[in-house]
Amino acid sequence: MNAARGGQATHPTPTRASTSAAQNLSPAYPRRAAWGTAGSLRAWQAAALGQYLETMPQDFLAVATPGAGKTTFALRVATELLSSGDVHKVTIVCPTEHLKYQWAEAAARVGIHIDPSYSNSQGALGSRFDGVALTYAQVAANANLHRARTDQARTLVILDEIHHAGDSLSWGDGVREAFTDATRRLALTGTPFRSDTSPIPFVTYEEDEEGIRRSRADYTYGYGDALKDGVVRPVLFMSYSGQMAWRTSAGDEVSARLGEPLTKDMMKQAWRTALDPKGEWIPAVLRAADLRLEEVRRAVPDAGGLVIASNQEHARAYARHLRLITGKAPTIVLSDDADASDRISEFADSTDKWMVAVRMVSEGVDVPRLAVGVYATNASTPLFFAQAIGRYVRARRRGETATVFIPSVVPLLTLAGAMEVERDHALDRPKRDEASEDDMWNPEDALVAAANREEKASSDLLSQFEVLGADAEFDGVLFDGAAWGAGAEVGSEEEQEYLGIPGLLDADQVTTLLRARQADQVAAQKKTRAAQKMREENAGIPAHKLRAAKRKELQHLVSTWSRRSGETHATIHSRLRSRCGGPEVAQATTEQIEARIALLREWFVGRH
């Protein structure tokens, strides 16, 4: 990794831990800080540092959104403790091999010399090093070794992405065994919650009013705060629905519309059908994403895109689609192996457009120029989703936006609409049965050691049915918890209006533009419907056929509004009847149904 990447100025490497060097480290290291803030800590970093130095606790948990500068904060704490003599060694524990080297490079800039190549068989640490960088799996493999090292000197242990310590019983036990006697422990995470109830070592849990034990952070700096401060990018979620058709293992042909209210099993099958490379849904979404990336690159020439795939087979297939779309093969990161780090670094240093990665390496992908993403995986845990979206939110300059393309399925729409919601890790929740049909909803996505097993399971499930068809349709935009747009055909002028949103806008400007685009879309659709009605009347369409068409249109709008509002179909129909009058849909006249359609369309533009 190039130390000067992203505009980071080069400085001589200090020979020993230096608070002065740490003071000049970019708040966003390993990337440059946004719009010239380098040289000073961000407000949250300064406040957290002041709190830490005032209390000097043995354990400190800092929760900060991806891109906020957790690395810079931790290294400033480390230099302060080393310079004062409070600690003599530093141990950094992180989830992946890639992050070990990233931490070592960052630490070297402030005069802390970390060995990222340290192995359990090595034993003694070289005298030229101030400490080591390890993975959680490495600690668990020989906890006694790392306990002995920790006991030999006053040690600061930095636990990066601490939630990973609960990925398996052995990992949590290993971390607890190795570092119980550490002088200081600094835990960092952007996602202090897990999809299961495995306790996280060295994290404090307190009972809430419902008697549920929840994690308590010593300092929290969430996405909402970071967005207000301009530290992270606003994220637009482009959702796509469409008609799916597949043949089950029993030979039954099934059809369903992605995004419509479905049973969980039907939704899973429709979702997997959409993601299948043999269908038309994923190529259409990739084309739309590439158009969006082209628009962003008008203002941000080095902007890149990332496709997060479910497995290696899909990743390779998506890469082939992108090559046909763009004329150039994208970078492919297939697993968290030795060359994955090199591929990520090469892509980060380039101006290439696209990278495709399997979902297991998403957390190790640290490329701030990523501005467009395609969420092409069936993982839907809050933990994985937050980590994945975190790949796109790092702000480098004022006004940069991020756009993520997602399937229109309730779990993802819900998570996208709650981007700013703060979460804690709760212990006292019923554990889900690993053998239940809900496996897809609660996978151990973050467990790198189980990556191959996860991919095999996904492939097995996909092989149980045959894709017959998968068409894409633009559903709308989710931004700041609100839904915008009233649907459109792929390739239509209406879709292009949303894909063409400028790549440099602040959050308020995004909202204003979305409101204007939606108003224009609704106005255009009204003209189209009026013209269509006139053509139908002139064509002499029988009244019963016209009423059936209007009922179908109403049902489609009700379904769309249900997904966005969370209201049931019955509730929506009841509200429409109370406002417009008339009987139930089955007994309503064509004119009464048209009135309800008109009212419902007004709801889409915020006229309640």
C-alpha positions, 0 to 999 in steps of 0.5 A, spaced: 500 500 500 502 506 498 503 511 503 502 517 499 495 514 496 489 518 496 493 525 497 496 523 503 503 527 504 509 523 505 513 524 511 519 521 514 518 515 518 519 516 526 524 512 529 520 511 536 512 513 538 511 520 537 505 524 539 507 530 534 507 525 528 500 523 531 498 530 531 499 531 524 496 524 521 490 525 517 484 524 521 482 519 516 488 515 515 490 511 511 486 516 506 487 523 506 482 527 510 476 530 507 477 537 504 483 539 508 482 537 515 489 534 516 493 536 521 488 536 527 483 531 530 476 531 528 471 533 534 469 526 536 476 524 536 479 529 540 473 528 545 474 521 545 481 522 546 480 527 552 475 522 555 480 516 555 486 520 558 482 523 563 479 516 566 485 512 563 480 505 563 483 498 562 477 497 557 475 502 552 470 501 547 469 506 541 464 505 536 465 510 530 462 509 523 466 507 517 470 512 515 470 516 521 477 515 523 478 510 528 485 508 526 487 515 527 484 515 534 487 509 536 494 510 534 493 517 538 492 513 544 497 509 543 502 514 542 500 518 548 501 511 552 507 509 549 510 516 550 508 517 557 511 510 559 504 507 561 505 501 556 511 499 553 508 494 547 502 494 543 498 488 540 493 490 534 488 484 533 484 485 527 479 480 522 483 479 516 490 479 514 489 485 509 488 489 515 494 487 519 498 490 514 494 496 513 495 497 521 502 496 521 503 501 515 499 506 519 502 505 525 509 506 522 507 513 520 507 515 528 513 511 530 510 505 532 513 499 529 509 493 528 510 486 525 504 484 521 508 478 519 509 475 526 507 467 526 505 463 532 511 459 531 516 465 531 516 465 539 520 471 540 518 478 537 524 482 534 527 487 538 526 493 533 518 492 533 514 495 538 509 490 537 505 485 533 499 485 528 495 479 529 488 476 526 483 473 531 484 466 528 491 467 530 490 469 537 485 463 538 490 458 535 495 459 541 492 463 546 497 461 551 503 464 547 500 471 546 498 471 554 505 470 555 507 475 550 502 480 554 505 478 561 512 480 559 511 487 558 506 493 559 501 492 553 496 496 550 491 491 546 487 494 540 482 490 538 479 492 531 472 490 529 471 487 536 465 484 534 469 479 530 471 476 537 464 473 538 465 469 531 466 463 534 466 460 541 474 459 540 475 466 538 472 469 544 475 464 549 482 465 545 481 473 546 479 473 553 485 468 555 490 472 551 489 479 554 485 478 560 492 481 564 493 486 559 495 493 562 490 497 557 485 494 552 482 499 546 476 496 542 474 499 536 468 497 531 463 501 527 458 495 528 457 494 535 452 488 534 452 481 532 446 477 528 447 472 534 447 472 542 455 470 542 458 475 548 464 479 545 470 479 550 471 485 554 465 489 552 460 491 558 453 489 558 448 493 561 440 491 562 435 495 559 428 497 562 426 490 558 431 486 562 435 485 556 443 485 556 445 490 551 453 492 550 455 499 552 460 503 548 464 508 552 464 513 546 459 513 540 460 517 533 454 514 529 453 515 521 447 520 523 452 524 526 458 523 521 453 525 516 451 532 519 459 533 520 460 531 512 465 526 515 461 521 511 457 521 504 450 520 504 448 514 501 442 513 495 439 506 495 437 504 488 432 499 489 430 494 483 424 489 483 421 485 477 418 479 475 421 472 477 420 465 474 423 459 476 422 451 476 423 448 483 426 441 484 420 438 484 419 440 477 413 446 479 414 452 475 413 458 480 412 465 478 413 471 483 414 479 483 420 481 487 418 486 492 411 484 492 408 481 499 411 474 499 412 468 504 419 468 506 420 461 502 417 465 496 421 471 497 428 467 498 427 463 491 425 470 488 431 473 491 436 468 489 432 468 482 434 475 481 441 474 483 442 468 478 447 470 472 443 467 467 437 471 468 436 478 466 435 482 472 442 482 474 445 484 467 440 490 467 442 492 474 449 492 472 448 496 466 444 501 470 450 501 476 455 502 470 451 508 468 450 511 475 458 510 475 459 514 469 455 520 471 459 520 478 465 520 474 464 526 471 465 530 477 469 525 481 474 522 475 477 516 479 470 514 482 470 506 482 464 501 483 464 494 487 459 488 486 458 484 492 457 477 490 454 471 494 459 466 492 465 465 487 461 462 481 457 468 481 463 473 482 466 470 476 459 471 472 458 478 474 465 480 472 463 477 465 457 481 464 461 487 466 466 486 461 461 486 456 458 492 459 464 496 459 469 493 454 474 492 460 475 486 465 474 488 472 478 486 478 476 480 481 477 478 489 475 471 490 477 470 497 481 472 503 487 469 501 494 472 500 493 475 493 486 478 495 490 484 499 494 485 493 488 486 488 485 490 493 491 495 493 492 495 486 485 497 484 485 502 490 491 505 486 488 505 479 482 509 476 479 502 474 471 502 474 469 496 477 471 490 482 467 484 484 468 481 491 465 475 494 461 477 500 466 474 505 472 479 504 467 486 504 470 488 510 477 488 508 476 492 502 478 499 504 478 503 497 475 510 499 474 512 492 468 507 491 462 511 490 457 506 487 455 499 489 451 493 487 449 489 493 448 482 489 448 477 495 442 474 499 446 476 506 441 480 510 443 481 517 444 488 520 451 486 521 453 484 514 449 490 511 452 495 515 459 493 514 458 492 506 455 499 506 461 502 510 465 500 504 462 506 500 461 512 505 468 514 506 468 522 504 474 525 501 471 531 499 465 535 500 459 533 496 461 526 494 455 521 494 454 514 494 449 510 491 448 502 492 443 498 488 439 493 492 434 488 490 427 490 492 426 485 498 423 487 505 429 485 509 434 490 505 429 495 504 428 495 512 435 496 513 436 501 508 431 505 511 434 505 518 441 507 516 442 512 521 439 508 527 444 506 533 444 499 535 447 495 540 449 488 541 443 484 545 445 478 549 438 476 551 435 474 545 432 467 542 437 463 538 435 461 531 435 454 529 441 453 525 437 448 521 431 452 520 429 455 513 431 462 516 438 460 515 439 465 510 436 471 514 442 469 520 448 466 516 455 467 520 457 472 514 463 475 518 466 468 520 472 468 515 474 461 517 467 459 514 467 462 507 468 456 503 462 453 507 458 459 506 459 459 499 458 451 498 451 452 502 449 458 497 451 454 491 447 448 493 441 452 495 441 455 488 442 448 484 435 446 487 431 450 482 432 452 475 431 460 473 426 461 467 426 468 467 428 474 471 426 481 469 428 488 472 424 494 473 426 500 477 422 501 483 425 507 486 430 511 491 431 510 498 434 516 502 435 518 509 429 514 511 424 516 505 422 513 499 422 516 492 420 515 485 414 511 483 417 505 479 419 505 472 421 501 466 429 499 465 432 504 460 426 509 461 427 516 461 424 516 468 430 511 470 435 515 467 433 521 471 434 518 477 441 515 475 443 522 472 443 525 479 450 529 480 455 525 484 457 532 488 451 534 492 450 534 500 445 531 503 440 537 503 441 538 496 440 530 494 433 531 498 431 537 494 433 534 487 429 527 489 423 531 491 423 535 484 425 528 480 419 525 483 414 531 482 416 531 475 415 523 474 408 523 477 406 529 473 409 525 467 405 519 469 399 523 469 399 525 462 401 518 460 395 515 464 390 521 461 392 519 454 392 512 455 385 513 458 383 517 452 385 511 447 382 506 451 375 510 451 376 511 443 378 504 442 371 502 445 374 497 450 369 493 454 367 497 461 369 490 465 376 490 462 377 497 463 375 496 470 379 489 471 385 493 468 384 499 473 383 494 479 390 491 477 393 498 477 391 499 484 393 493 487 400 494 484 400 501 487 398 498 494 403 493 494 408 498 492 406 503 498 405 497 503 413 495 502 415 503 503 410 504 509 410 498 512 402 498 512 398 492 511 394 492 504 387 492 508 389 498 512 391 501 505 385 500 502 381 502 508 384 509 508 383 509 501 375 508 502 375 513 508 378 518 503 374 517 497 368 513 499 365 507 496 364 500 497 370 495 497 374 494 491 370 488 488 364 492 488 367 499 486 366 502 480 371 504 475 371 511 477 371 510 484 377 505 483 381 511 479 379 516 484 383 511 489 389 511 484 389 518 484 390 519 491 395 513 492 399 517 487 399 523 491 401 519 497 408 518 493 409 525 493 408 526 500 401 529 499 398 525 505 
